[in-house]
Amino acid sequence: MALPLLKNGMFNRLQEDILALQGFRAPAGARKVDFRLGVMDASFPHHTFPTGAVHEFISSDAESAAATTGFMAALLGKLMGEYGICLWIGIRPIVFAAALKAFGVEPHRVIFIDLSKEKDVIWAVEEALKCESLAAVVGELREITFTESRRLQLAVEQSRVTGFLHRCNPRAVNTLACVSRWQVTPMASQLEVGMPGVGHPCWRVQLQKIRNGEPGEWDMQWVSGQFEYLPKEVAETPPAYFRQTG
């Protein structure tokens, strides 16, 4: 029985139907986004970063929060393209808007909304995710319940807007309805010996969970508007300014 199913493509169609019911749809009609994530794509359903879904990012300290913001901004740059608009909602904004340009995001196309209560942030994110005219919505918050996250996921399944929830130092990492959970930590940049300055942004990116996909961990850097992977031997080598020279 299995062979005829494979031959006529029924198995693939069933798999596509199941993914669609779970919030994953293959891009159709709209612009297909190429994030150029390389080997990471193998971890995702459809082998592409899920758009039209809500992603959760966890940060435990200020350094990790900055690294996470950089990684999210790099994804946003690809997602927004030349004309997309993003809403960035939080209580105390931690992003320096002008720095977004280094990640391919034009600051004037990001609307920052600063609210006083976390409940207001969750409400504003939900309403923003219903707006089909937006490319993405970023919500900075600490706590969110499963029920609240479920409402966000239902919103994006209708609008196909992509949502990022950045949870900075939450009391508990609870189960949410988001399709993925990420943790990004900073890594020391690699500099050429004798060269001053700051190197490219480097991150250890952990995909801790992904619905219908495979979790993984990668050491990456952002170079000339693209993601690049660091070989294991490079990632484990101290940066140039820590090494002794003859």
Secondary structure, DSSP 8 states (H G I E B T S, - for coil): -HHHHHHTTHHHHHHHHHHHHTT-----SS-------GGGGGGSGGGS---SSEEEEEESSHHHHHHHHHHHHHHHHHHHTTT--EEEEESS----GGGGGGGT--GGGEEEEE-S-HHHHHHHHHHHHT-TT-SEEEEEES---HHHHHHHHHHHHHH--EEEEEEES-S-----S-SEEEEEEEE-----TT--S----EEEEEEEEETTS--EEEEEEEETTEEEE--HHHHTS--GGGS---
